[in-house]
Amino acid sequence: MPAALREFPPQFWAVAGATFCGFLGIGTVLPALAPHVRLDLGGSDETVGFVIGVFSFVALGARFFSGTLADTRGRKNVFLTGLGCCAAAGAVYLLPLGIAGVYLARVLQGFGEAFLYTGAATWAIEIAGVHRSSQALGYVSSGIWGGMSAGPVLGSWVGSFQHAASIQTLLALAGFALLVRVPERYKPHPHRVKRTWLPRPLIVPGIAVGFVNMHYPVITGFLILSLAPHGNSGRAAFSAYAVVILFSRFFLGSLPDRVHPRITYYTGLVFMTLGMLILATAPPPWIAVGAAAMLGFGFSFPWSSVVSTVLRQTSDREHGSAIGILGAFYDLFVGVGSFAAGAVSDHFGYASAFVMAALALGAAAIVGWFLFPAGHREALELN
């Protein structure tokens, strides 16, 4: 094992492994969900949209109190709750409840994903130390992207939706079993000072995170469609995007810990903007694959740059709340970006959606000017 990996204790890798199991299960169900609703249950295309969308709204709401619970009840309890919700979602899919059962499962899935990530991120940082928060988040994110990338492949391989749902339950339970005996060093503080639901110090970092991630619904929704005339090049481009994120976050995730996060933040934005603008020109397939890889490389840095900055300025009693709220901004902007990208592309074509995402990255650059002022290291109070 490389020396960099030996720096972290076995408990850390148990957290990362359980994160991979949880998101692998989530990814396994995704490819077959829409066909299941449309063909097996007789739902309409509108129903498919609502089933897919309810997850994001539930996850958005759950972010706000998952972080608070991580601070007051412990990171491990929140993580295990998330895995339990994911396991329950897989089981509900198998019940003969029709469309109502799918909605219930997606609600459980939304809670599960929000609790799972908040618990995993805060616990991993607790083990690694805030001075290595970017590196810890890089490894956790590799587990997420690894699971979400491999999940659809596994789901296609197992065949039926019922098999995929069963595997989601089994993988969530495997992650639960992996963690149940892992000790937690963090001591919860149940009697915390009452604070506002959206602390002012987190608004600017949250907006920065939001603008950076507005590109995601554009890539997931329109990258493959824009390259459809070139055969499977769209899938190759999306695979390049995901694989580069996976490896760059794993091997380069510690950069914001070793250099000023302002540098990694803006470096990431430059690569992302270049990649997005190249994709907007409808390039040949081989250039599109390279642009998607460039976009993925850039995307590897802004999140950890923002989070490490926030956590270094935040009391450890507020780490869960901070990560939960930043995650809520992610969900909000991704949801808004989905609607905006759909409307823009419908009127002006796919290229306009890529340009819209590039403009959002420009807005993230402007917000970053207020987030990373030189020498600004004083502690944040979230109350």
PyMOL commands that set and color helices and strands:
alter all, ss='L'
color gray80, all
select helices_A, chain A and resi 3-6+10-40+45-72+75-93+98-128+130-158+161-179+200-213+215-226+228-230+233-252+255-258+261-280+285-299+302-312+316-348+350-371
alter helices_A, ss='H'
color red, helices_A
deselect
rebuild
show_as cartoon
